[in-house]
Amino acid sequence: MSKPKSAYSQPTKFGKEDHHIIVVWVDNEAGVLARVIGLFSGRGYNIESLAVAEIDKQKHLSRITIVTKGTPEVIQQIKLQLGKLIPVHKVADFSRNDPKILFKELALLKIVANSKKLDKAKKLCKKYNGIIIDKTKKSFVIQVTALRREIDKLVVTLKPLGLISVSRTGAVAMTKGDEVFTQ
């Protein structure tokens, strides 16, 4: 077994590493993303995916969704440190195992192949409710929204059918039903 690259990623007697989706609501201003990311890199925390967008133009708020992995202590430390940053309004920690939370990732997949392989690839993508957004006689680009592991599986399956390019957004998360996260 290889050694972890960071002391922060070593499991302790208090808990093992687990994936977490951390959502941070911040002021939409220059340098905020750099400060949030700097907190991670400065302490040796890894970011597996990152999605950022403005969510309220009038209030100038953005939502940063970060997928990271760590022990319960590390995740708690990340949340505490994020909460101390000046432009941060609130921080949420969504566990991947929480049945009350929706997780999705968007991927654009480009397949270039003969018509037989293209047809087979389209059939595979139907299972994921893929939407063809560009099409020629020799290629298509399909948009798929699914869980990360489902997209990973689809990518592996499509490689022999002519998959030549993949672009992914990173995970996003939201509570189900009428429940809203409040701090």
N, C-alpha and C positions, 0 to 999 in steps of 0.2 A: 504494500500500500504506500502511495506517495505521501510525502509530508505536505500539510497545508501551506499555502504561500503566505498566509497572514496569521498572526497570533490570534486575531479576532475570530477566525473561523474554526478554531479548535473546540470540539465539544467538551463540555465540562461535566462535573458530577450533577449539576443542576438541570441539564437538559441537552438534547441533541439539536443539531441544526435543522431548520425547517424553512421552507420558502414563505415569504410574506409579501403582501402587496401593501405598500405604504403610500397613502394618498395625502398630499400636502396642498392646502389652499393658501395661495400667496398673492401679494400685490403684483400686478402685471407691470413690472418696471425693469429697466435695464439692470443686469447684474444679478438678479435674484436667482436665476437658474444656476449661475456660476457659484453662488454662495452655497446653495443646497448641494450641488455636486461636489464642491470643495470639502464640505463636511464629510462626505463619504470617502473621497480619495485621501484626505488628510489623515484619516484614521484606519485606512486599509480595508474598508468595507467595499464589497463588490456590488456593482449594479448589473443585474442580468437584463433588464429592459427598462426603458424610460419613455413615457408619453407625456407631452405637455401641450396645453391649449388654453386660450383665454375662454372663460365660461360666462363672464358677465362684463360686457363692455361699459355699462354705466358705472359699476363699482370698481372697474379695472382689476378684476380678480382672474387668476389663472389656477388651473388644477394640474398638479404634477403627480403622475402615477409612477412609482418606482417598484420594481420587483427586485428583491434582495433575499439573501439567505443568511441565517445566523442562528445562534443559540437564543433562548428567551432573554438572557441578560443583554446580549448584543442588540437585539431588536428593541428592547426597552431603552437602552442607551441611545440608540438612533432616534427614537421618538422624542426622548427628553431633549436631546441636542437640537433637533429640528424645531421643537417648540420654543427654544430660546432665540432663534433667529428673528430679527426685527420684522421682516416683511411677512412672516408666517402667521396666518389667522387660526388655522387648526390643522391637526395631524390625525389621521386615522390609520389603523393597522388592520388589514383584512387578511385573515388566515385563509389559505386555499381550501381548507377542509370545512369552512363554514357554509352550511347549506342555505343560509340567508343572503349570501352574496353571489352576484353574477360576475363571472370573469370571462372576458373575450379578448381576442387578438385578431387583427385584420392582416391578411396577406394578399399580395398580388403575385400571381404565378404565371410566368411566360413559358409556353410550350411550343417548340418548333419541331415538326415531324411530318411524316407522310399522313395521308388521310385516315388510314387504318389506326395508327397510333393516336392521332388526335381524337378520333371517335371514342377509343377506349379511355383516354384521359378524361374526356367530357363526362363519360358515364361514372367514372370514379369520383369526379367532383360534384356530381348531383347529390351524392350522399351528404355533402357538406353544404348544400344549398348555394353552391357557387354561382356567381353571376359573371357571364362573359361580357367584358367591357371593351374588348378589341378583338377583331377576327380577320384573318386573311385565309387564303387557300392552304398556306403552309404553317400557320401559327394561330394562337389565340392567347389572350391574357385574361385570366379569371380572377375574380375577387372572392375570397373565402373569409368568413368570419367564424371563428371556432376557438376552442381551448388550445393553448399552446401545444400540448402533447398531441392533439388531433392534427394540427397543422404540421408538426414534426413528422408524424406518421404519413400524412399525405405527401409531403415533400419526398420522403424516401420512396414511396410507391410510384410517384410520377417521374423520378429520375430516369429509369430505363425507357420511359415513353417520350422523352425529349424535353424534359424540364431544363431550361437553360438559365433562368433568372428568377430570384425570389426577393421580394421586398416586404418587410414586416413592420408593423407599427409598434409592437410592444404591448403588453397587457394593459387593459383598463378594467376597472371594477366599480360596481354599484350595488347598493342594497336592494333586495327584492321587495315587491309590494309597496305599501304606502309608508314604510319605515324610512326615515331620513337620518343619516349619521349626524349626531350633535356631540359636541365636546363636553 
